[in-house]
Amino acid sequence: MAGAATWAPILDRSTWEWLCRHFATADQRKGGRPTSYLLTGYIWCADCQWRMFGRWKDGRSIYTGQAPRGCQHVVSADPVDTYMGEVVVDLLTKPEVMKALRAAPSGDARATALRDQIDALNLQKRELAKEAAKPGTVPSVIVEAAQLIEAQQAELHDELGRLLPKQRAYMATWAQSMQGAVAWWQGDLRTRRQMLDLVIERVEVRPVGRTTGGKFDSGRVQIVPVPELRSDATVARIVAQVLRRS
């Protein structure tokens, strides 16, 4: 049996344990990857009440129902994504909406714990930098360790972002003007999903009606705003007006 290592570890125990958990999860074993569709996790079939999923079919992006459950519902991704962009931008330029998001309570205790973990990882990165300066250190090992720490930090930041949408809203420069909101929405997918997450809880889509000729009809889309935009009667009325106009 091999004995315990006598040299100073590159990773501390907590980081090593996190890596073990990270690579042992079902998503990692399946080779899970970030979504490439705007509405993944948000879009549902209005008929069967099951989630729809993005995929590529016949040269176009679509959201489709779950065939194993008997749902054959399909909607083109591009027009519904464009429509959702119009809704999100409109909502995030309403002062009443932004005020409601800022005023809503948040998970402060969990946020503090996440920030502490992020700070601890920053300390580990500084220790790695000191390790890299020592004679005989293998650079590739240091680089790999730093990348793993950064990956852990990214996960913590993502969780913090999901936990504190009101703080994201407060900091969001796109809320200051229509031009700012449009510019931010034209950014990368992650930014658009963050903007969506601020104001939208769920999107339900009904099957194509006989009178649409197969074209996208925004009337098929039922948008459920986040609870923070439903609790106050005045804000709820403004949100409803936006959804009716869009």
C-alpha positions as protocol buffer text, in pm:
chain_id: "A"
residue {
  index: 1
  type: MET
  ca { x: 0 y: 0 z: 0 }
}
residue {
  index: 2
  type: ALA
  ca { x: 131 y: 342 z: -89 }
}
residue {
  index: 3
  type: GLY
  ca { x: 204 y: 577 z: 200 }
}
residue {
  index: 4
  type: ALA
  ca { x: 68 y: 927 z: 246 }
}
residue {
  index: 5
  type: ALA
  ca { x: 230 y: 1198 z: 37 }
}
residue {
  index: 6
  type: THR
  ca { x: 493 y: 1404 z: 219 }
}
residue {
  index: 7
  type: TRP
  ca { x: 487 y: 1712 z: -5 }
}
residue {
  index: 8
  type: ALA
  ca { x: 260 y: 2015 z: 36 }
}
residue {
  index: 9
  type: PRO
  ca { x: -72 y: 1962 z: -148 }
}
residue {
  index: 10
  type: ILE
  ca { x: -169 y: 2178 z: -443 }
}
residue {
  index: 11
  type: LEU
  ca { x: -538 y: 2155 z: -350 }
}
residue {
  index: 12
  type: ASP
  ca { x: -676 y: 2169 z: 2 }
}
residue {
  index: 13
  type: ARG
  ca { x: -915 y: 1905 z: 129 }
}
residue {
  index: 14
  type: SER
  ca { x: -1236 y: 2101 z: 64 }
}
residue {
  index: 15
  type: THR
  ca { x: -1143 y: 2168 z: -300 }
}
residue {
  index: 16
  type: TRP
  ca { x: -1047 y: 1805 z: -356 }
}
residue {
  index: 17
  type: GLU
  ca { x: -1378 y: 1688 z: -208 }
}
residue {
  index: 18
  type: TRP
  ca { x: -1566 y: 1934 z: -428 }
}
residue {
  index: 19
  type: LEU
  ca { x: -1393 y: 1792 z: -736 }
}
residue {
  index: 20
  type: CYS
  ca { x: -1492 y: 1439 z: -635 }
}
residue {
  index: 21
  type: ARG
  ca { x: -1856 y: 1547 z: -597 }
}
residue {
  index: 22
  type: HIS
  ca { x: -1845 y: 1749 z: -917 }
}
residue {
  index: 23
  type: PHE
  ca { x: -1728 y: 1463 z: -1136 }
}
residue {
  index: 24
  type: ALA
  ca { x: -1950 y: 1207 z: -966 }
}
residue {
  index: 25
  type: THR
  ca { x: -2280 y: 1382 z: -1035 }
}
residue {
  index: 26
  type: ALA
  ca { x: -2524 y: 1235 z: -1282 }
}
residue {
  index: 27
  type: ASP
  ca { x: -2503 y: 1539 z: -1511 }
}
residue {
  index: 28
  type: GLN
  ca { x: -2125 y: 1509 z: -1533 }
}
residue {
  index: 29
  type: ARG
  ca { x: -2137 y: 1134 z: -1599 }
}
residue {
  index: 30
  type: LYS
  ca { x: -2377 y: 1203 z: -1882 }
}
residue {
  index: 31
  type: GLY
  ca { x: -2146 y: 1468 z: -2024 }
}
residue {
  index: 32
  type: GLY
  ca { x: -2391 y: 1746 z: -1940 }
}
residue {
  index: 33
  type: ARG
  ca { x: -2327 y: 2085 z: -2098 }
}
residue {
  index: 34
  type: PRO
  ca { x: -2472 y: 2435 z: -2071 }
}
residue {
  index: 35
  type: THR
  ca { x: -2792 y: 2496 z: -2262 }
}
residue {
  index: 36
  type: SER
  ca { x: -2773 y: 2656 z: -2605 }
}
residue {
  index: 37
  type: TYR
  ca { x: -3140 y: 2759 z: -2611 }
}
residue {
  index: 38
  type: LEU
  ca { x: -3282 y: 3070 z: -2449 }
}
residue {
  index: 39
  type: LEU
  ca { x: -3598 y: 2917 z: -2302 }
}
residue {
  index: 40
  type: THR
  ca { x: -3463 y: 2585 z: -2178 }
}
residue {
  index: 41
  type: GLY
  ca { x: -3609 y: 2537 z: -1830 }
}
residue {
  index: 42
  type: TYR
  ca { x: -3873 y: 2806 z: -1886 }
}
residue {
  index: 43
  type: ILE
  ca { x: -4089 y: 2680 z: -2171 }
}
residue {
  index: 44
  type: TRP
  ca { x: -4376 y: 2436 z: -2121 }
}
residue {
  index: 45
  type: CYS
  ca { x: -4649 y: 2283 z: -2335 }
}
residue {
  index: 46
  type: ALA
  ca { x: -4979 y: 2445 z: -2235 }
}
residue {
  index: 47
  type: ASP
  ca { x: -5170 y: 2126 z: -2315 }
}
residue {
  index: 48
  type: CYS
  ca { x: -4981 y: 1846 z: -2142 }
}
residue {
  index: 49
  type: GLN
  ca { x: -4802 y: 2066 z: -1883 }
}
residue {
  index: 50
  type: TRP
  ca { x: -4460 y: 1908 z: -1945 }
}
residue {
  index: 51
  type: ARG
  ca { x: -4141 y: 2092 z: -2024 }
}
residue {
  index: 52
  type: MET
  ca { x: -4041 y: 2150 z: -2384 }
}
residue {
  index: 53
  type: PHE
  ca { x: -3681 y: 2117 z: -2502 }
}
residue {
  index: 54
  type: GLY
  ca { x: -3471 y: 2290 z: -2765 }
}
residue {
  index: 55
  type: ARG
  ca { x: -3330 y: 2093 z: -3055 }
}
residue {
  index: 56
  type: TRP
  ca { x: -3223 y: 2124 z: -3419 }
}
residue {
  index: 57
  type: LYS
  ca { x: -3453 y: 1966 z: -3678 }
}
residue {
  index: 58
  type: ASP
  ca { x: -3484 y: 2001 z: -4055 }
}
residue {
  index: 59
  type: GLY
  ca { x: -3248 y: 2299 z: -4067 }
}
residue {
  index: 60
  type: ARG
  ca { x: -3409 y: 2504 z: -3790 }
}
residue {
  index: 61
  type: SER
  ca { x: -3410 y: 2540 z: -3413 }
}
residue {
  index: 62
  type: ILE
  ca { x: -3729 y: 2430 z: -3242 }
}
residue {
  index: 63
  type: TYR
  ca { x: -3878 y: 2374 z: -2899 }
}
residue {
  index: 64
  type: THR
  ca { x: -4049 y: 2037 z: -2889 }
}
residue {
  index: 65
  type: GLY
  ca { x: -4266 y: 1845 z: -2647 }
}
residue {
  index: 66
  type: GLN
  ca { x: -4170 y: 1514 z: -2489 }
}
residue {
  index: 67
  type: ALA
  ca { x: -4255 y: 1244 z: -2743 }
}
residue {
  index: 68
  type: PRO
  ca { x: -4224 y: 958 z: -2490 }
}
residue {
  index: 69
  type: ARG
  ca { x: -4504 y: 1125 z: -2295 }
}
residue {
  index: 70
  type: GLY
  ca { x: -4717 y: 1157 z: -2608 }
}
residue {
  index: 71
  type: CYS
  ca { x: -4657 y: 1530 z: -2667 }
}
residue {
  index: 72
  type: GLN
  ca { x: -4585 y: 1617 z: -3032 }
}
residue {
  index: 73
  type: HIS
  ca { x: -4610 y: 1995 z: -2982 }
}
residue {
  index: 74
  type: VAL
  ca { x: -4347 y: 2194 z: -3177 }
}
residue {
  index: 75
  type: VAL
  ca { x: -4277 y: 2567 z: -3202 }
}
residue {
  index: 76
  type: SER
  ca { x: -3999 y: 2741 z: -3396 }
}
residue {
  index: 77
  type: ALA
  ca { x: -3738 y: 2874 z: -3154 }
}
residue {
  index: 78
  type: ASP
  ca { x: -3639 y: 3194 z: -3333 }
}
residue {
  index: 79
  type: PRO
  ca { x: -3977 y: 3374 z: -3336 }
}
residue {
  index: 80
  type: VAL
  ca { x: -4067 y: 3281 z: -2979 }
}
residue {
  index: 81
  type: ASP
  ca { x: -3719 y: 3384 z: -2859 }
}
residue {
  index: 82
  type: THR
  ca { x: -3755 y: 3717 z: -3042 }
}
residue {
  index: 83
  type: TYR
  ca { x: -4096 y: 3771 z: -2886 }
}
residue {
  index: 84
  type: MET
  ca { x: -3961 y: 3697 z: -2538 }
}
residue {
  index: 85
  type: GLY
  ca { x: -3682 y: 3948 z: -2598 }
}
residue {
  index: 86
  type: GLU
  ca { x: -3938 y: 4218 z: -2669 }
}
residue {
  index: 87
  type: VAL
  ca { x: -4126 y: 4132 z: -2350 }
}
residue {
  index: 88
  type: VAL
  ca { x: -3817 y: 4123 z: -2128 }
}
residue {
  index: 89
  type: VAL
  ca { x: -3676 y: 4450 z: -2262 }
}
residue {
  index: 90
  type: ASP
  ca { x: -4013 y: 4620 z: -2218 }
}
residue {
  index: 91
  type: LEU
  ca { x: -4049 y: 4498 z: -1859 }
}
residue {
  index: 92
  type: LEU
  ca { x: -3695 y: 4593 z: -1759 }
}
residue {
  index: 93
  type: THR
  ca { x: -3747 y: 4951 z: -1871 }
}
residue {
  index: 94
  type: LYS
  ca { x: -4049 y: 5001 z: -1645 }
}
residue {
  index: 95
  type: PRO
  ca { x: -3947 y: 5189 z: -1326 }
}
residue {
  index: 96
  type: GLU
  ca { x: -4226 y: 5019 z: -1130 }
}
residue {
  index: 97
  type: VAL
  ca { x: -4096 y: 4676 z: -1229 }
}
residue {
  index: 98
  type: MET
  ca { x: -3739 y: 4758 z: -1129 }
}
residue {
  index: 99
  type: LYS
  ca { x: -3855 y: 4905 z: -797 }
}
residue {
  index: 100
  type: ALA
  ca { x: -4050 y: 4587 z: -717 }
}
residue {
  index: 101
  type: LEU
  ca { x: -3750 y: 4368 z: -797 }
}
residue {
  index: 102
  type: ARG
  ca { x: -3517 y: 4576 z: -584 }
}
residue {
  index: 103
  type: ALA
  ca { x: -3755 y: 4580 z: -288 }
}
residue {
  index: 104
  type: ALA
  ca { x: -3820 y: 4206 z: -280 }
}
residue {
  index: 105
  type: PRO
  ca { x: -3655 y: 4005 z: 0 }
}
residue {
  index: 106
  type: SER
  ca { x: -3359 y: 3782 z: -82 }
}
residue {
  index: 107
  type: GLY
  ca { x: -3170 y: 3490 z: 70 }
}
residue {
  index: 108
  type: ASP
  ca { x: -2914 y: 3696 z: 257 }
}
residue {
  index: 109
  type: ALA
  ca { x: -2781 y: 3413 z: 478 }
}
residue {
  index: 110
  type: ARG
  ca { x: -2711 y: 3183 z: 186 }
}
residue {
  index: 111
  type: ALA
  ca { x: -2565 y: 3474 z: -11 }
}
residue {
  index: 112
  type: THR
  ca { x: -2322 y: 3547 z: 271 }
}
residue {
  index: 113
  type: ALA
  ca { x: -2213 y: 3182 z: 279 }
}
residue {
  index: 114
  type: LEU
  ca { x: -2157 y: 3181 z: -96 }
}
residue {
  index: 115
  type: ARG
  ca { x: -1951 y: 3498 z: -82 }
}
residue {
  index: 116
  type: ASP
  ca { x: -1741 y: 3346 z: 198 }
}
residue {
  index: 117
  type: GLN
  ca { x: -1673 y: 3042 z: -19 }
}
residue {
  index: 118
  type: ILE
  ca { x: -1574 y: 3265 z: -311 }
}
residue {
  index: 119
  type: ASP
  ca { x: -1337 y: 3461 z: -86 }
}
residue {
  index: 120
  type: ALA
  ca { x: -1183 y: 3137 z: 40 }
}
residue {
  index: 121
  type: LEU
  ca { x: -1120 y: 3027 z: -318 }
}
residue {
  index: 122
  type: ASN
  ca { x: -955 y: 3361 z: -393 }
}
residue {
  index: 123
  type: LEU
  ca { x: -721 y: 3292 z: -102 }
}
residue {
  index: 124
  type: GLN
  ca { x: -641 y: 2951 z: -248 }
}
residue {
  index: 125
  type: LYS
  ca { x: -557 y: 3114 z: -581 }
}
residue {
  index: 126
  type: ARG
  ca { x: -315 y: 3348 z: -407 }
}
residue {
  index: 127
  type: GLU
  ca { x: -153 y: 3050 z: -237 }
}
residue {
  index: 128
  type: LEU
  ca { x: -121 y: 2883 z: -575 }
}
residue {
  index: 129
  type: ALA
  ca { x: 57 y: 3191 z: -708 }
}
residue {
  index: 130
  type: LYS
  ca { x: 310 y: 3160 z: -425 }
}
residue {
  index: 131
  type: GLU
  ca { x: 350 y: 2790 z: -501 }
}
residue {
  index: 132
  type: ALA
  ca { x: 415 y: 2870 z: -867 }
}
residue {
  index: 133
  type: ALA
  ca { x: 710 y: 3090 z: -770 }
}
residue {
  index: 134
  type: LYS
  ca { x: 891 y: 2806 z: -592 }
}
residue {
  index: 135
  type: PRO
  ca { x: 1177 y: 2628 z: -772 }
}
residue {
  index: 136
  type: GLY
  ca { x: 1086 y: 2293 z: -923 }
}
residue {
  index: 137
  type: THR
  ca { x: 714 y: 2362 z: -946 }
}
residue {
  index: 138
  type: VAL
  ca { x: 549 y: 2210 z: -1252 }
}
residue {
  index: 139
  type: PRO
  ca { x: 362 y: 2498 z: -1426 }
}
residue {
  index: 140
  type: SER
  ca { x: 99 y: 2274 z: -1584 }
}
residue {
  index: 141
  type: VAL
  ca { x: -3 y: 2143 z: -1243 }
}
residue {
  index: 142
  type: ILE
  ca { x: -49 y: 2496 z: -1110 }
}
residue {
  index: 143
  type: VAL
  ca { x: -247 y: 2601 z: -1417 }
}
residue {
  index: 144
  type: GLU
  ca { x: -476 y: 2300 z: -1390 }
}
residue {
  index: 145
  type: ALA
  ca { x: -536 y: 2361 z: -1020 }
}
residue {
  index: 146
  type: ALA
  ca { x: -614 y: 2728 z: -1086 }
}
residue {
  index: 147
  type: GLN
  ca { x: -858 y: 2636 z: -1361 }
}
residue {
  index: 148
  type: LEU
  ca { x: -1040 y: 2397 z: -1129 }
}
residue {
  index: 149
  type: ILE
  ca { x: -1069 y: 2665 z: -863 }
}
residue {
  index: 150
  type: GLU
  ca { x: -1201 y: 2911 z: -1121 }
}
residue {
  index: 151
  type: ALA
  ca { x: -1459 y: 2654 z: -1232 }
}
residue {
  index: 152
  type: GLN
  ca { x: -1576 y: 2619 z: -874 }
}
residue {
  index: 153
  type: GLN
  ca { x: -1595 y: 2996 z: -839 }
}
residue {
  index: 154
  type: ALA
  ca { x: -1801 y: 3019 z: -1157 }
}
residue {
  index: 155
  type: GLU
  ca { x: -2053 y: 2774 z: -1014 }
}
residue {
  index: 156
  type: LEU
  ca { x: -2074 y: 2971 z: -691 }
}
residue {
  index: 157
  type: HIS
  ca { x: -2121 y: 3298 z: -882 }
}
residue {
  index: 158
  type: ASP
  ca { x: -2398 y: 3137 z: -1089 }
}
residue {
  index: 159
  type: GLU
  ca { x: -2576 y: 3019 z: -775 }
}
residue {
  index: 160
  type: LEU
  ca { x: -2536 y: 3363 z: -621 }
}
residue {
  index: 161
  type: GLY
  ca { x: -2685 y: 3517 z: -934 }
}
residue {
  index: 162
  type: ARG
  ca { x: -2986 y: 3287 z: -923 }
}
residue {
  index: 163
  type: LEU
  ca { x: -3028 y: 3348 z: -552 }
}
residue {
  index: 164
  type: LEU
  ca { x: -3017 y: 3726 z: -577 }
}
residue {
  index: 165
  type: PRO
  ca { x: -3201 y: 3834 z: -891 }
}
residue {
  index: 166
  type: LYS
  ca { x: -3297 y: 4158 z: -714 }
}
residue {
  index: 167
  type: GLN
  ca { x: -2932 y: 4253 z: -664 }
}
residue {
  index: 168
  type: ARG
  ca { x: -2869 y: 4169 z: -1028 }
}
residue {
  index: 169
  type: ALA
  ca { x: -3162 y: 4391 z: -1117 }
}
residue {
  index: 170
  type: TYR
  ca { x: -3025 y: 4673 z: -907 }
}
residue {
  index: 171
  type: MET
  ca { x: -2689 y: 4656 z: -1082 }
}
residue {
  index: 172
  type: ALA
  ca { x: -2827 y: 4598 z: -1430 }
}
residue {
  index: 173
  type: THR
  ca { x: -2739 y: 4894 z: -1650 }
}
residue {
  index: 174
  type: TRP
  ca { x: -2987 y: 4777 z: -1913 }
}
residue {
  index: 175
  type: ALA
  ca { x: -3265 y: 4898 z: -1681 }
}
residue {
  index: 176
  type: GLN
  ca { x: -3169 y: 5262 z: -1724 }
}
residue {
  index: 177
  type: SER
  ca { x: -3296 y: 5307 z: -2077 }
}
residue {
  index: 178
  type: MET
  ca { x: -3455 y: 5127 z: -2369 }
}
residue {
  index: 179
  type: GLN
  ca { x: -3127 y: 5157 z: -2558 }
}
residue {
  index: 180
  type: GLY
  ca { x: -2939 y: 4997 z: -2270 }
}
residue {
  index: 181
  type: ALA
  ca { x: -3186 y: 4710 z: -2243 }
}
residue {
  index: 182
  type: VAL
  ca { x: -3168 y: 4642 z: -2616 }
}
residue {
  index: 183
  type: ALA
  ca { x: -2788 y: 4646 z: -2609 }
}
residue {
  index: 184
  type: TRP
  ca { x: -2772 y: 4400 z: -2321 }
}
residue {
  index: 185
  type: TRP
  ca { x: -3025 y: 4169 z: -2487 }
}
residue {
  index: 186
  type: GLN
  ca { x: -2803 y: 4159 z: -2793 }
}
residue {
  index: 187
  type: GLY
  ca { x: -2524 y: 4016 z: -2576 }
}
residue {
  index: 188
  type: ASP
  ca { x: -2443 y: 3652 z: -2521 }
}
residue {
  index: 189
  type: LEU
  ca { x: -2691 y: 3380 z: -2428 }
}
residue {
  index: 190
  type: ARG
  ca { x: -2595 y: 3381 z: -2062 }
}
residue {
  index: 191
  type: THR
  ca { x: -2675 y: 3752 z: -2034 }
}
residue {
  index: 192
  type: ARG
  ca { x: -3011 y: 3706 z: -2205 }
}
residue {
  index: 193
  type: ARG
  ca { x: -3102 y: 3419 z: -1973 }
}
residue {
  index: 194
  type: GLN
  ca { x: -3007 y: 3632 z: -1671 }
}
residue {
  index: 195
  type: MET
  ca { x: -3233 y: 3908 z: -1796 }
}
residue {
  index: 196
  type: LEU
  ca { x: -3511 y: 3657 z: -1857 }
}
residue {
  index: 197
  type: ASP
  ca { x: -3466 y: 3514 z: -1508 }
}
residue {
  index: 198
  type: LEU
  ca { x: -3526 y: 3853 z: -1352 }
}
residue {
  index: 199
  type: VAL
  ca { x: -3883 y: 3881 z: -1473 }
}
residue {
  index: 200
  type: ILE
  ca { x: -4010 y: 3550 z: -1616 }
}
residue {
  index: 201
  type: GLU
  ca { x: -4100 y: 3239 z: -1419 }
}
residue {
  index: 202
  type: ARG
  ca { x: -4262 y: 3030 z: -1691 }
}
residue {
  index: 203
  type: VAL
  ca { x: -4366 y: 3039 z: -2057 }
}
residue {
  index: 204
  type: GLU
  ca { x: -4650 y: 2818 z: -2179 }
}
residue {
  index: 205
  type: VAL
  ca { x: -4712 y: 2767 z: -2551 }
}
residue {
  index: 206
  type: ARG
  ca { x: -5031 y: 2632 z: -2705 }
}
residue {
  index: 207
  type: PRO
  ca { x: -5026 y: 2424 z: -3025 }
}
residue {
  index: 208
  type: VAL
  ca { x: -5064 y: 2602 z: -3360 }
}
residue {
  index: 209
  type: GLY
  ca { x: -5424 y: 2699 z: -3434 }
}
residue {
  index: 210
  type: ARG
  ca { x: -5594 y: 2627 z: -3763 }
}
residue {
  index: 211
  type: THR
  ca { x: -5616 y: 2996 z: -3857 }
}
residue {
  index: 212
  type: THR
  ca { x: -5246 y: 3079 z: -3826 }
}
residue {
  index: 213
  type: GLY
  ca { x: -5129 y: 2901 z: -4139 }
}
residue {
  index: 214
  type: GLY
  ca { x: -4839 y: 2757 z: -3941 }
}
residue {
  index: 215
  type: LYS
  ca { x: -4700 y: 3103 z: -3862 }
}
residue {
  index: 216
  type: PHE
  ca { x: -4596 y: 3209 z: -3514 }
}
residue {
  index: 217
  type: ASP
  ca { x: -4876 y: 3376 z: -3320 }
}
residue {
  index: 218
  type: SER
  ca { x: -4781 y: 3550 z: -2994 }
}
residue {
  index: 219
  type: GLY
  ca { x: -5135 y: 3483 z: -2875 }
}
residue {
  index: 220
  type: ARG
  ca { x: -5029 y: 3120 z: -2830 }
}
residue {
  index: 221
  type: VAL
  ca { x: -4781 y: 3225 z: -2561 }
}
residue {
  index: 222
  type: GLN
  ca { x: -4886 y: 3258 z: -2198 }
}
residue {
  index: 223
  type: ILE
  ca { x: -4617 y: 3427 z: -1986 }
}
residue {
  index: 224
  type: VAL
  ca { x: -4608 y: 3391 z: -1609 }
}
residue {
  index: 225
  type: PRO
  ca { x: -4401 y: 3668 z: -1446 }
}
residue {
  index: 226
  type: VAL
  ca { x: -4191 y: 3606 z: -1134 }
}
residue {
  index: 227
  type: PRO
  ca { x: -4377 y: 3626 z: -800 }
}
residue {
  index: 228
  type: GLU
  ca { x: -4217 y: 3964 z: -720 }
}
residue {
  index: 229
  type: LEU
  ca { x: -4414 y: 4111 z: -1011 }
}
residue {
  index: 230
  type: ARG
  ca { x: -4745 y: 3955 z: -907 }
}
residue {
  index: 231
  type: SER
  ca { x: -4768 y: 4047 z: -539 }
}
residue {
  index: 232
  type: ASP
  ca { x: -4841 y: 4420 z: -576 }
}
residue {
  index: 233
  type: ALA
  ca { x: -5162 y: 4514 z: -756 }
}
residue {
  index: 234
  type: THR
  ca { x: -5017 y: 4821 z: -927 }
}
residue {
  index: 235
  type: VAL
  ca { x: -4709 y: 4639 z: -1052 }
}
residue {
  index: 236
  type: ALA
  ca { x: -4917 y: 4339 z: -1161 }
}
residue {
  index: 237
  type: ARG
  ca { x: -5140 y: 4570 z: -1365 }
}
residue {
  index: 238
  type: ILE
  ca { x: -4841 y: 4731 z: -1539 }
}
residue {
  index: 239
  type: VAL
  ca { x: -4691 y: 4390 z: -1615 }
}
residue {
  index: 240
  type: ALA
  ca { x: -5026 y: 4270 z: -1753 }
}
residue {
  index: 241
  type: GLN
  ca { x: -5040 y: 4572 z: -1982 }
}
residue {
  index: 242
  type: VAL
  ca { x: -4691 y: 4496 z: -2113 }
}
residue {
  index: 243
  type: LEU
  ca { x: -4784 y: 4134 z: -2179 }
}
residue {
  index: 244
  type: ARG
  ca { x: -5102 y: 4232 z: -2362 }
}
residue {
  index: 245
  type: ARG
  ca { x: -4919 y: 4482 z: -2585 }
}
residue {
  index: 246
  type: SER
  ca { x: -4627 y: 4258 z: -2670 }
}
